Amino acid sequence: MRSVLLIAAKDLRIELRSRVFLYQVIPFAITTLVLLGFALDADRAALRNFSSGLYWVTVMLAALLTAQRSVSLERSSGAADAIRLSGVAAAKIFAGKSLALFVYLIVLELLMVLGIVVLYDATLTDAGLAAATAVVATLGIAGAGTLYGVLAAGSGVGETLLPVLLLPVLAPVLISATRAFGDALGASSVNGWAWFGLVGLCSLLYMLLGGLSYGPILEADS
Amino acid sequence: MTDCDAKLTGGGGLAVRLRGAVCLRGAFPALTGVNLNVDEGEAVLLRGPNGAGKSTLLRLCAGLAALRAGEGEVLGYDLRTESRSVRLEVGLVAHHMMLYEDLTVVENLEFWARLSGASANQAHVALRSLGVEERLHEVKLRKLSAGQRKRVSVAAVAMRRPRLWLLDEPHAGLDASGREALNEMINLARRSGATVLIASHEGASAEAVATRTIHLAGGAVWPSAPSTPDPWPATQPTATPSTADPSTAAQPKATPSTAARRRWRSRRLSARP
């Protein structure tokens, strides 16, 4: 557990220092929300109805950037090799990287909730469901982002390959989190908690698969 | 049985033992059947032209590159099955700094110290030994000069007190005092029983600490520097084993990888206008 926290804390510290998240990822997410608003002709009713889906699409696009950044931190400096030489188990490296990614994304999602309230006129009717969905879906996104980030990077064309690999994999999370969030925002009349269950199942699967396959992918990269 | 044969078959007292080691970078054979023995406590200088396979050999010995054919043991561990144990006991200074640009010198070293089970004190001792001034300790790595970064990079390896030091162009970018401090550290490591493999083009600095020099070209160990260094030789050198230099044991005449290398070379030549 100590090495997981060390790796996560290191990633977060680097992000605080470099301010890439603050100056690039957050503005990107806000710009995307604004542009999606323009695309729907700033129709308040439509935006309110679709706010849940637009929110999660934006989260996924921002997750692509953060996952890419998380991998490049290690690869550009050769630190990926140094981590392997430290003898830390691959599953722990995966958990540490995923934890850091989870923290960035949760911070981003909190800001984006404000964004959809202000820009899309959304209202939070079930904060518990929204929070639970955000936490569990973000775990899945972070796990899949970490796993596919390193997989794409190993191909040598990571920047362009990652979206092609990751977005289809995240489709079940996008669909189920959108439904659950829609219920939490009062924008759809579905059983949000049932969809939350599906989000949880997907996230659990991604984390398990990530923990098991991260090591072999790292080794294959050598 | 000659002394050389005993070393090849025994494994006692050997830090590195490679027999017909083949290593690929993608589909390209970077090492084409390397035979190499390095005794514990030796400091071996690897020389050879660019693309000879020096860096790949160091990565193989670090347990970072996969052994595709042949046999390999490092510090008594099998490279195929025990690469994780190998990694715990080696230190690699590579072309990349293996440090984070946005962390300070001390943050970098403390992170690696904690992760690898070394103490923060060891990190500070290593920094002092490499002559990294205290005023630089709280400076972000990206603000340091190339030479200063190299010193920090070596310190990050030294603090782990590895049994096998793998140094890829360690003198590059260092000034005279840096080279001196590095050589002193290498000698100190050797005196404490560590083994050192140095890949370097820096003749005098590296030779000052080396006990033996071996030559690599085209992914294979040569008995001496090839007179016309051809990075893509069509045939393997056919050196005979020498008791004076166990690294020069006979190379395989045509392993599957050498055949692959030949095919690759022939495709490359035929593609030329």
Chai-1 contact restraints between the chains, C-beta under 6 A:
chainA,res_idxA,chainB,res_idxB,connection_type,confidence,min_distance_angstrom,max_distance_angstrom,comment,restraint_id
A,L6,B,R114,contact,1.0,0.0,6.0,A-B,restraint_1
A,L6,B,L115,contact,1.0,0.0,6.0,A-B,restraint_2
A,K10,B,F111,contact,1.0,0.0,6.0,A-B,restraint_3
A,I14,B,Y100,contact,1.0,0.0,6.0,A-B,restraint_4
A,I14,B,D102,contact,1.0,0.0,6.0,A-B,restraint_5
A,R17,B,D102,contact,1.0,0.0,6.0,A-B,restraint_6
A,S18,B,D102,contact,1.0,0.0,6.0,A-B,restraint_7
A,S77,B,H96,contact,1.0,0.0,6.0,A-B,restraint_8
A,S77,B,M97,contact,1.0,0.0,6.0,A-B,restraint_9
A,S77,B,Y100,contact,1.0,0.0,6.0,A-B,restraint_10
A,G78,B,A94,contact,1.0,0.0,6.0,A-B,restraint_11
A,G78,B,H96,contact,1.0,0.0,6.0,A-B,restraint_12
A,G78,B,M98,contact,1.0,0.0,6.0,A-B,restraint_13
A,A79,B,M98,contact,1.0,0.0,6.0,A-B,restraint_14
A,D81,B,L64,contact,1.0,0.0,6.0,A-B,restraint_15
A,A82,B,M98,contact,1.0,0.0,6.0,A-B,restraint_16
A,L85,B,R87,contact,1.0,0.0,6.0,A-B,restraint_17
A,S86,B,L115,contact,1.0,0.0,6.0,A-B,restraint_18
A,S86,B,S116,contact,1.0,0.0,6.0,A-B,restraint_19
A,G87,B,R87,contact,1.0,0.0,6.0,A-B,restraint_20
A,G87,B,L88,contact,1.0,0.0,6.0,A-B,restraint_21
A,S222,B,L64,contact,1.0,0.0,6.0,A-B,restraint_22
A,S222,B,A65,contact,1.0,0.0,6.0,A-B,restraint_23
A,S222,B,A66,contact,1.0,0.0,6.0,A-B,restraint_24
